Amino acid sequence: KEVGMVQASPQQVLDLLWNCAERPKWDALCEERRVLLQVDRCTMLVHNKLKKPGLVTAPRDFFALMTYRVSPSGGIVLLTKSVVDDDLCPPQPGYVRASALFSGTKVIPAGGRSAVSCLSVIDMGGWVPGFIKARASRADPS
């Protein structure tokens, strides 16, 4: 779980999190994120490829449904959950398919800033050394 304040509106935070092409520019673990299916304005299926975190571990990928909702107060909730559809997103050669069991981000307006809370439960799949798990727990793959 991560909690913090950012100098941005909830909409600006959502724009950053929702923009797949920008993710690798600010997320040190993200190699690539692309939209496979835009379901509607607030829901999409995405494929995430993570960078290889170390010499002894294979890189991971996720296939996930992302959706968000905006409350009347201006707060935003963004949820991510892995899905299985090998036709739409087959397993990638050289990658271990990880699973986002649940990942959520809550963004609440706070006087010109935003209070951001992130919680993720991830099954990284395969074997992962303890020091890599510790590094990954400090980053949010949603």
LOTOR-117433 format. One record per residue: x, y, z of N, C-alpha, C in turn; residue number from 1; residue in one letter; chain. Coordinates in steps of 0.05 Angstrom, whole numbers. Layout:
(node (X,Y,Z),(X,Y,Z),(X,Y,Z),NUM,"a","A")
...
//
This chain:
(node (17,-23,0),(0,0,0),(18,25,0),1,"k","A")
(node (10,44,-16),(24,69,-18),(4,92,-14),2,"e","A")
(node (12,113,0),(-6,136,5),(11,161,2),3,"v","A")
(node (1,181,-12),(16,206,-14),(-1,229,-25),4,"g","A")
(node (11,253,-24),(-2,277,-35),(14,285,-59),5,"m","A")
(node (-1,293,-80),(12,303,-104),(2,330,-112),6,"v","A")
(node (19,346,-125),(11,372,-134),(-3,370,-162),7,"q","A")
(node (-26,359,-162),(-42,355,-186),(-71,350,-179),8,"a","A")
(node (-88,357,-197),(-117,351,-193),(-122,322,-196),9,"s","A")
(node (-144,311,-186),(-151,283,-191),(-152,276,-221),10,"p","A")
(node (-162,295,-237),(-163,290,-266),(-135,287,-278),11,"q","A")
(node (-117,304,-269),(-89,303,-279),(-76,276,-271),12,"q","A")
(node (-82,267,-247),(-71,241,-238),(-83,219,-255),13,"v","A")
(node (-109,219,-260),(-122,199,-277),(-110,200,-305),14,"l","A")
(node (-107,224,-316),(-95,226,-343),(-68,213,-345),15,"d","A")
(node (-52,216,-325),(-25,204,-324),(-27,173,-322),16,"l","A")
(node (-44,163,-304),(-47,135,-300),(-60,121,-324),17,"l","A")
(node (-78,135,-337),(-94,123,-359),(-79,122,-386),18,"w","A")
(node (-60,140,-389),(-46,142,-415),(-24,121,-417),19,"n","A")
(node (-31,100,-433),(-13,77,-435),(14,84,-447),20,"c","A")
(node (14,101,-467),(39,108,-481),(59,122,-462),21,"a","A")
(node (49,137,-443),(66,152,-425),(77,135,-402),22,"e","A")
(node (64,113,-396),(72,97,-372),(102,90,-371),23,"r","A")
(node (114,80,-392),(143,74,-391),(161,98,-385),24,"p","A")
(node (151,122,-390),(167,146,-385),(171,153,-356),25,"k","A")
(node (151,145,-339),(153,151,-311),(153,127,-292),26,"w","A")
(node (147,103,-303),(147,79,-287),(172,63,-293),27,"d","A")
(node (191,62,-274),(217,49,-279),(214,19,-285),28,"a","A")
(node (192,6,-277),(189,-23,-282),(175,-29,-308),29,"l","A")
(node (162,-9,-320),(146,-13,-344),(162,-12,-369),30,"c","A")
(node (162,-34,-385),(175,-34,-411),(156,-24,-432),31,"e","A")
(node (131,-33,-431),(111,-26,-451),(83,-31,-439),32,"e","A")
(node (65,-13,-446),(37,-17,-440),(21,-9,-465),33,"r","A")
(node (3,-27,-473),(-13,-20,-496),(-42,-29,-492),34,"r","A")
(node (-60,-14,-505),(-89,-20,-503),(-95,-42,-524),35,"v","A")
(node (-107,-64,-515),(-115,-85,-534),(-144,-81,-542),36,"l","A")
(node (-160,-70,-524),(-189,-66,-530),(-199,-43,-512),37,"l","A")
(node (-209,-23,-525),(-222,0,-511),(-252,-8,-509),38,"q","A")
(node (-261,-15,-485),(-289,-24,-481),(-308,0,-482),39,"v","A")
(node (-301,20,-467),(-316,45,-467),(-297,67,-457),40,"d","A")
(node (-307,91,-453),(-291,113,-445),(-276,108,-419),41,"r","A")
(node (-288,91,-401),(-277,87,-374),(-265,59,-370),42,"c","A")
(node (-265,42,-391),(-257,14,-388),(-240,5,-412),43,"t","A")
(node (-217,-8,-406),(-201,-19,-427),(-186,-44,-418),44,"m","A")
(node (-179,-60,-438),(-162,-83,-433),(-134,-76,-442),45,"l","A")
(node (-114,-80,-424),(-87,-71,-430),(-68,-94,-426),46,"v","A")
(node (-46,-93,-441),(-24,-112,-438),(0,-96,-428),47,"h","A")
(node (10,-105,-405),(34,-92,-393),(57,-111,-394),48,"n","A")
(node (80,-101,-403),(105,-116,-402),(123,-101,-383),49,"k","A")
(node (133,-116,-363),(151,-105,-344),(180,-112,-351),50,"l","A")
(node (198,-94,-344),(226,-99,-349),(237,-122,-332),51,"k","A")
(node (257,-135,-342),(270,-156,-327),(282,-144,-302),52,"k","A")
(node (273,-153,-278),(281,-139,-253),(309,-148,-243),53,"p","A")
(node (321,-168,-255),(347,-177,-246),(358,-199,-263),54,"g","A")
(node (382,-207,-258),(395,-228,-274),(382,-255,-271),55,"l","A")
(node (370,-261,-248),(360,-288,-242),(330,-290,-246),56,"v","A")
(node (317,-270,-256),(288,-270,-258),(279,-263,-286),57,"t","A")
(node (260,-277,-297),(249,-271,-323),(231,-246,-321),58,"a","A")
(node (228,-231,-343),(210,-208,-343),(181,-218,-341),59,"p","A")
(node (163,-202,-331),(135,-209,-327),(118,-193,-346),60,"r","A")
(node (94,-204,-351),(73,-188,-365),(47,-193,-352),61,"d","A")
(node (28,-174,-356),(1,-175,-345),(-19,-170,-368),62,"f","A")
(node (-41,-183,-367),(-63,-176,-384),(-86,-169,-366),63,"f","A")
(node (-96,-145,-367),(-114,-135,-346),(-136,-117,-357),64,"a","A")
(node (-158,-118,-342),(-180,-99,-346),(-176,-76,-328),65,"l","A")
(node (-177,-52,-339),(-175,-27,-323),(-201,-11,-326),66,"m","A")
(node (-210,-1,-304),(-235,15,-305),(-233,37,-284),67,"t","A")
(node (-247,59,-289),(-247,80,-268),(-275,92,-266),68,"y","A")
(node (-280,105,-244),(-304,119,-239),(-298,145,-225),69,"r","A")
(node (-312,166,-232),(-309,193,-220),(-333,198,-202),70,"v","A")
(node (-329,205,-177),(-351,211,-159),(-361,239,-162),71,"s","A")
(node (-385,245,-153),(-395,273,-154),(-377,293,-140),72,"p","A")
(node (-361,284,-120),(-343,302,-106),(-317,307,-121),73,"s","A")
(node (-313,293,-144),(-289,296,-160),(-268,276,-154),74,"g","A")
(node (-272,258,-135),(-254,237,-129),(-255,216,-151),75,"g","A")
(node (-234,201,-154),(-232,181,-175),(-222,154,-163),76,"i","A")
(node (-234,132,-172),(-225,106,-164),(-218,91,-190),77,"v","A")
(node (-194,81,-191),(-184,66,-214),(-178,37,-205),78,"l","A")
(node (-191,17,-218),(-188,-11,-210),(-175,-26,-233),79,"l","A")
(node (-158,-45,-226),(-145,-63,-246),(-147,-91,-236),80,"t","A")
(node (-154,-110,-254),(-156,-138,-248),(-147,-154,-272),81,"k","A")
(node (-129,-173,-268),(-121,-190,-290),(-144,-207,-300),82,"s","A")
(node (-143,-212,-326),(-162,-229,-339),(-147,-250,-356),83,"v","A")
(node (-160,-272,-363),(-148,-292,-379),(-163,-294,-405),84,"v","A")
(node (-149,-288,-427),(-160,-291,-454),(-137,-295,-473),85,"d","A")
(node (-129,-320,-476),(-105,-326,-492),(-109,-320,-522),86,"d","A")
(node (-134,-317,-531),(-138,-309,-558),(-132,-280,-563),87,"d","A")
(node (-141,-263,-544),(-136,-234,-546),(-107,-227,-538),88,"l","A")
(node (-97,-241,-518),(-70,-235,-508),(-56,-261,-501),89,"c","A")
(node (-44,-275,-521),(-31,-300,-515),(-6,-296,-498),90,"p","A")
(node (2,-317,-484),(27,-315,-469),(50,-306,-487),91,"p","A")
(node (67,-289,-477),(89,-277,-492),(114,-293,-489),92,"q","A")
(node (128,-301,-510),(153,-315,-508),(173,-299,-491),93,"p","A")
(node (187,-312,-472),(207,-299,-456),(196,-285,-432),94,"g","A")
(node (169,-284,-428),(157,-271,-405),(142,-291,-388),95,"y","A")
(node (140,-286,-362),(124,-302,-344),(98,-286,-340),96,"v","A")
(node (75,-298,-344),(50,-284,-341),(44,-281,-311),97,"r","A")
(node (44,-256,-302),(37,-249,-274),(7,-243,-273),98,"a","A")
(node (-4,-241,-249),(-32,-235,-246),(-37,-214,-225),99,"s","A")
(node (-51,-193,-234),(-59,-172,-215),(-85,-182,-203),100,"a","A")
(node (-84,-194,-179),(-107,-204,-166),(-126,-181,-160),101,"l","A")
(node (-115,-159,-152),(-130,-134,-147),(-110,-111,-146),102,"f","A")
(node (-117,-89,-159),(-101,-65,-156),(-120,-42,-158),103,"s","A")
(node (-118,-24,-138),(-136,-1,-137),(-122,24,-130),104,"g","A")
(node (-130,46,-142),(-120,72,-136),(-143,91,-131),105,"t","A")
(node (-142,105,-108),(-163,124,-100),(-149,152,-100),106,"k","A")
(node (-162,170,-114),(-151,197,-116),(-173,217,-106),107,"v","A")
(node (-167,232,-85),(-186,250,-73),(-176,278,-74),108,"i","A")
(node (-193,297,-83),(-184,325,-83),(-178,335,-55),109,"p","A")
(node (-156,350,-53),(-148,360,-26),(-136,388,-29),110,"a","A")
(node (-154,408,-33),(-146,435,-34),(-125,442,-55),111,"g","A")
(node (-130,436,-80),(-112,442,-101),(-91,420,-106),112,"g","A")
(node (-91,401,-88),(-74,377,-92),(-92,352,-92),113,"r","A")
(node (-79,329,-92),(-94,304,-91),(-81,285,-71),114,"s","A")
(node (-99,272,-55),(-90,251,-38),(-93,225,-54),115,"a","A")
(node (-71,210,-57),(-71,186,-74),(-64,162,-57),116,"v","A")
(node (-81,142,-58),(-76,116,-44),(-76,94,-64),117,"s","A")
(node (-56,77,-63),(-54,54,-81),(-51,29,-65),118,"c","A")
(node (-65,8,-73),(-64,-18,-60),(-63,-39,-82),119,"l","A")
(node (-44,-57,-81),(-42,-78,-102),(-36,-105,-89),120,"s","A")
(node (-49,-126,-99),(-43,-153,-92),(-36,-167,-118),121,"v","A")
(node (-11,-175,-120),(-1,-186,-145),(11,-214,-141),122,"i","A")
(node (5,-232,-159),(18,-258,-161),(38,-256,-184),123,"d","A")
(node (64,-254,-177),(84,-250,-198),(89,-275,-215),124,"m","A")
(node (77,-298,-208),(81,-322,-224),(109,-332,-222),125,"g","A")
(node (113,-358,-224),(140,-369,-224),(155,-363,-199),126,"g","A")
(node (181,-366,-200),(199,-361,-177),(210,-333,-178),127,"w","A")
(node (209,-319,-155),(219,-292,-153),(235,-290,-127),128,"v","A")
(node (261,-282,-129),(277,-279,-105),(266,-258,-86),129,"p","A")
(node (272,-260,-61),(262,-242,-40),(269,-213,-46),130,"g","A")
(node (294,-207,-54),(302,-179,-59),(287,-167,-82),131,"f","A")
(node (279,-183,-102),(263,-173,-124),(235,-167,-115),132,"i","A")
(node (223,-185,-98),(196,-180,-87),(196,-153,-72),133,"k","A")
(node (217,-148,-56),(218,-124,-41),(219,-99,-59),134,"a","A")
(node (234,-101,-80),(236,-79,-100),(209,-74,-113),135,"r","A")
(node (197,-96,-122),(171,-93,-136),(149,-83,-118),136,"a","A")
(node (150,-89,-92),(129,-80,-74),(130,-49,-70),137,"s","A")
(node (152,-37,-78),(154,-7,-76),(144,6,-102),138,"r","A")
(node (135,-9,-122),(125,2,-147),(97,-8,-152),139,"a","A")
(node (80,8,-165),(53,0,-171),(50,-7,-200),140,"d","A")
(node (44,-33,-208),(42,-40,-236),(14,-35,-248),141,"p","A")
(node (-4,-24,-235),(-30,-19,-245),(-31,1,-268),142,"s","A")
//
